[in-house]
Amino acid sequence: MKYEKLKNFSSEEFKRFTGIKLTTFQTLVKIVENLFFNKKKKSGRPSNLTIED
């Protein structure tokens, strides 16, 4: 399931579906964004998925 559908869930439903709390997920996304944007860009095809997905 894509994040666009999951972000409309309540925090209890989000945890039931993913196994982690919504606040934990948002913290993980921030960490991954920092790592992703600080990394060297490689040539090639861009990803079709967002960081959240």
C-alpha positions in Angstrom: 0.0 0.0 0.0 1.3 3.5 -0.8 1.9 6.1 1.8 -0.8 8.4 0.3 -3.5 6.0 1.6 -1.7 5.3 4.9 -1.4 8.9 5.9 -5.2 9.2 6.2 -5.3 6.4 8.8 -5.5 7.1 12.5 -2.4 6.3 14.6 -3.9 3.1 15.9 -4.8 1.9 12.3 -1.4 2.9 11.1 0.3 0.9 13.8 -1.9 -2.1 13.1 -1.1 -2.1 9.4 2.6 -1.3 9.5 3.7 -2.5 12.9 5.3 0.8 14.0 3.9 4.0 15.4 3.2 7.0 13.1 5.6 9.2 15.0 8.4 6.6 14.7 7.7 6.3 11.0 7.9 10.1 10.6 11.3 10.1 12.5 12.6 7.4 10.2 11.6 9.3 7.1 13.4 12.4 8.3 16.6 10.3 8.9 16.4 8.6 5.5 15.7 12.0 3.7 18.9 13.4 5.3 21.0 10.4 4.2 19.5 10.4 0.7 20.0 14.1 0.0 23.6 14.1 1.4 24.6 11.1 -0.7 26.3 11.6 -4.1 23.9 11.5 -7.0 24.4 8.5 -9.3 23.7 8.6 -13.0 20.9 6.4 -14.2 17.2 6.1 -14.0 15.4 7.9 -11.1 13.4 6.0 -8.6 9.6 5.7 -9.1 9.0 5.4 -5.4 8.9 8.2 -2.9 11.0 8.0 0.3 7.9 7.2 2.3 7.1 4.3 0.1 
